[in-house]
Amino acid sequence: MIIYDKKLKEGLTEFGIEIPIHHSRAARAFEKLKGHKILGPKIDQWLISSINETITRKDLLRVHSDEYVTRLYSNKLEDEIIRTFELIDEKGRYYRYNPDNATHPLTQLFDRLLLKAAGTVQCCRLALEKEFCFAFGGGMHHAKRDYGAGFCMLNDIVVALRKLQAENLIRTALVIDLDAHKGDGTAVLTREDSSITTLSIHMARGWPLDGEACDRQGRLNPAFVPSDIDIPVAAGEEHLYVTKLQDGLEKLAGIGPPDLAIVLAGSDPYEKDELPSTGELKLSLKQLKERDLLVYHYLKDQRIPRAYVAAGGYGEHSWEVDWQFIEWALLDNI
């Protein structure tokens, strides 16, 4: 199954934000699927065209602090969006942001992010029922308990898992993060919880790992809080990427199969990605397909329900990564 709700626009230009996140990533992949000679005629078997879940303040409060959630539902919301999406530089000037070009108020972006988080919850439910689901959206893995970061205001991954745990639908979960950037927010939010295991394969250098590991008082920078399994990949090590990922997956063997796995299927390690901060990792389409099939088979062989969310992907070519995997996965599931 895939979730593609046309109401969930990924692009940010209508808010005046110039970060290269484009709705074409989902739209172009979906159009290719709809026109597929095998999948197209069977669209009713694999498409969920609307997100019908709702994210409440109670859902957010299982993960984020009361102070932060209160700010999101107050007149402080615009300030939080500006900070999270890094729209003002250190000199107080607009950065990748031109409010004169906006056709929607900046605060409406929060409604879209809530819908994206709702899609992640729905994707998890469908994975539990159908074994596999991919949601166009989700994967906001940098959000911490008290603040957003890295274009991520809400950690939809942990919000979804906490909601399903509260409903007694799952007890344990695995998060496999394939985004180019370290899944630091997810690691921070789950570090003392043995019910959620995290694996992150990411650039060894660059954001969010471009600061000091500890401050002057010796306190650990949240970006450096370890996942259960971290797999840093240095620039020039792309040929080792799949081998490193396989080694990391093998380390999970002693943990036992969880009730659900969420996979952040980031397309931003792609060599054609347009976000400057992904430049330390440049994988080919072939390498990305090897990555995705390795994870898919690992989970399927253990009969672990698989919920995929799109996560990071920037520019005009990111849809190519999603398309090649989803085509293969849907053919394997119909």
Secondary structure, DSSP 8 states (H G I E B T S, - for coil): -EE--TT-----GGGTB-SS--THHHHHHHHHHHT-TTTGGGHHHHEE--------HHHHHTTS-HHHHHHHTSTTHHHHHHHHTT-B-TTS-BSSB-GGG-SS-TTHHHHHHHHHHHHHHHHHHHHHHHSEEEESS---TT--SS--BTTBSS-HHHHHHHHHHHTTS-S-EEEEE-SSS--HHHHHHHTT-TTEEEEEEEESSSTTSSS-SB-TT--B-GGG---SEEEEE-TT-GGGHHHHHHHHHHGGGGT---SEEEEE---TTBTT---GGGTT--B-HHHHHHHHHHHHHHHHHTT--EEEE-----STTHHHHHHHHHHHHHHHH-
